[in-house]
Amino acid sequence: MIMIKLWHLILIALYTAGFSVMAGEARTVLALGDSITSGGKSFVCYREVLVQELKKRDDGFQFIGPEKDEASAHAGYGGKNTKALLKISEKVFAAYPADIVMIHSGHNSFSKDKPVAGIIRDTEAIIENALAANPEVTILLAQVIPAGKLPKYSYIPELNVELADLASRLSTRGDNIVLVDHADGFDWKTDTVSDKVHPNAAGARKMADKWMAAFLALP
């Protein structure tokens, strides 16, 4: 009887240990960006779709961050451009050193200011801050969705070319950078709300599908 009880306790211990390992396998995800990441009442946020799809697959991803809504935790801040996100990124990454960082940033600047070079510098600095917090981090770097709010956002096609070059350069030096092309197939005429910037349901679904493809391709 003693041996049976002992074996029973061993089985419980093994099961508990196994469960703890499985629970610890969830990879943490931090979504960083502006209102397209934070969401809003007048449009649909890609996270609403993406998080539910990931849960359906039970793929073991846990979203973290200083902000939280019904979809998930995140680090999205409405109205913030890349420079503003850079200013808070070191503190955010230190508090939430995620395994995977999603970056969709490039709006909230003005074409007249010729902002592309600065956005690229700031994006690279954000990535450096993420790497400082976790040298093994995987960066999912978005080529951002186009907008019909012109001429304000007429710089976005140029920005997306430069973002691809940045991803290629950082990958060459050995960083885990995955480029996620949200511009391809996204039509602001059909995929945004009346402001011609933020996604409607169709646009959010397209964004979620692009992110999902990137997640599923991760080793």
FENMO-V919590 format. One record per helix or strand of 2 or more residues. SS is the DSSP state (H for helix, E for strand). FROM is the first residue (numbers start at 1). LEN is the number of residues. If there is no record, write none. Layout:
SS | FROM | LEN
SS | FROM | LEN
This chain:
H | 2 | 23
E | 27 | 7
H | 35 | 4
H | 46 | 12
E | 61 | 3
E | 67 | 2
E | 73 | 4
H | 82 | 14
E | 100 | 5
H | 111 | 3
H | 116 | 18
E | 138 | 6
H | 156 | 17
E | 176 | 6
H | 188 | 4
H | 201 | 16
